[in-house]
Amino acid sequence: MAAKIDIVRADALNGVAHGFLGRTGGVSTGLFESLNVGLGSDDVKADVDINRRRAVEAVAPDSTLVTLHQVHSPDAIRVTHGFPDDDRPEADAMVTDRPGLALGILTADCAPILLADREAGVIGAAHAGWKGAMTGVAKSVVEAMEELGAERSRIAAAIGPCIGRGSYEVDDDFRKRFEAIEPENEQYFRDGAPGHHYFDLEAYVAAWLAFSSVDTVETLGLDTYVNEDRFFSYRRATHRDEPDYGRQLSVIAL
């Protein structure tokens, strides 16, 4: 019997079809077991297609899944229709006011952000790795929602499973990049071994949302690295010298 799809939902987004999905409930095997939705992985394409269909049906039945070619940018686009798998726009955030479109973000340690202004009927989704977070992808997605009629004071956001601070060890140069932008960014680091630090990606992304005047921000506090049974993790795969890794989906729809 197939495992049930693992869906985490945020209280902040109650009343909006959404979910942060885990790695269970799909058909992939081996390194990709089992709900791998990554088109860029070396998984069997037919299995990935099945997984993507299962994932969107579990959250927003009869909706069209829209995903991007994510490139760790701050770029946000407006979505009015679905894209062919081989012609996805290069961007890391998207917004829509169209019912029937399920905005999907793929992650394997980076932070997925789902957002909604229920009153305006506008939703957004963003992929925030350290580079996209540092260059303002959270701000970009809020601004793009605003262009569709959302109001910042009404936007609710949730940050899904991502690598936790205790698992995200970085070096001095990494920390210096952030402190060069804003000295107060030191608060998102905790000292580790000499020359190393632990970075709190989730808290940093939440701060960007707050800076963008989003009052309701929920952090789920789920570490993809340590929760191997639930989530894929790029860093975990790298530490094990595995040749590839799966991706999980976070999705929101009107």
Buried (B, 14 or more C-beta within 10 A) or exposed (E): EEEEBBBBBBEBBEEBBBBBBBBBBBBBEEBBBBBBBBBEBEBBEEBBBBBBEBBBBBBBEEBBBBBBBBEBBBBBBBBEEBBEBEEBBEBBBBBBBBEEBBBBBBBBBBBBBBBBBBEBBBBBBBBBBBBBBBBBBBBBBBBBBBEBEBEBEBBBBBBBBBBBBEBBBBEEEBBEBBEEEEEEBEEBBBEBEEEBBBBBBBEBBBBBBBEBEBEBBBBBEBBBBBBEEBBBBBBBBEEEEEEBBBBBBBBBBB
